[in-house]
Amino acid sequence: MAHNCGRLYGLGIGPGDPELLTMKAVRILKAVPVIAYPTLENGKFLARAIVSEYISPDKIEIPMPLPFSVERSSQPYYDIGAAKIAEHLDGGRDVAVLCEGDPFLYGSFMYIYSRLCGKYPTEVIPGISSTLASASALGVPLTYRNDVLSIMPATLPTEILSARLTVADAAVIIKLGRHFAKVRQVLLDTGLFERALYIERATMPNQRIVPIQEITSSEVTYWSLIMIPSQAKGWE
C-alpha cells in the first residue's frame, strides 16, 4: 500500500432523496477535495444531482461514463475511472466515489473497490438501498419473522427467475428496463402477478407507483423494480 497517499471512500448516497443521506456521508462529502461519480449514457449526472448542494465550487470532479446495458462491457470504463482516481490518491488527495443506494449491494462502486482497495486505504460508507426505500414508499413490510428475502436482477434467464421466485417468501426484482415483458410472464406463470407491486425512481421527485396491470413494456425504466412482499401477517 502506497505511503502518504489519499484515502478512498465509497459513498453510499441512498436512492435519490437527499434527506436520506447519512450524516457521515455529508461530512465526508464536505471534507474531501475530489469527488468521482458515474454518468449515464445520456450524459446525465444522477448521482451528482442527489448530493449537489454539498459539492462546493473548489471540489475537483471526476465524471465516469458507465454503460448500463448488459451487452456492453463495463470493464474498460471502470479501468479508466480507477486510473483517474488513482492519480489523485497518489497525489495525497482523498477521493469520495458516489454510489446510489448502497455501494456493496449491486453498487457500481464495488468495481472501483476491487481495482483499488488493495493499493490505498479504503472506507465504504453504507447507504439506503432502493430496495428498502421502495418498501417504505409502497407501504408494505417486506418480511416477517422467518421469511427469506430474495433480491434478483431482471437480467437473469427466465428459468432461473422462475425457480428463485417459486421458493421465495418475499422478493425484489431489480434492473427491470427492457426485461419487464419477460418478468411479467414469469410472474404470471408462477402465480405471483397479483401480489407484485411496481415502483420506479423511489424517493425521487419523479417517483411513480402504478398498478402492475397497467404497466406496458415501453415505459419501464432501468430505475424501476417489482416487489413481492411476504404473505405473512406479522405475529398472528
URNOR-V863434 format. One record per residue. SS is DSSP state (a for helix, b for strand, c for the rest). Layout:
# URNOR-V863434
ss = [SS,SS]
This chain:
# URNOR-V863434
ss = [c,c,c,c,c,c,c,b,b,b,b,b,c,b,c,c,c,a,a,a,c,c,a,a,a,a,a,a,a,a,a,c,c,b,b,b,b,b,b,c,c,c,c,c,c,a,a,a,a,a,a,a,a,a,c,c,c,c,c,b,b,b,b,b,b,c,c,c,c,c,c,c,c,c,a,a,a,a,a,a,a,a,a,a,a,a,a,a,a,a,c,c,c,c,b,b,b,b,b,c,b,c,c,c,c,c,c,c,a,a,a,a,a,a,a,a,c,c,c,c,c,b,b,b,b,c,c,c,c,a,a,a,a,a,a,a,a,a,c,c,c,c,c,c,c,c,c,c,b,b,b,b,b,c,c,c,c,a,a,a,a,a,a,a,a,a,a,c,c,b,b,b,b,b,c,c,a,a,a,a,a,a,a,a,a,a,a,a,a,c,c,c,a,a,a,c,b,b,b,b,c,c,c,c,c,c,c,b,b,b,c,a,a,a,c,c,a,a,a,c,c,c,c,b,b,b,b,b,c,c,c,c,c,c,c,c]
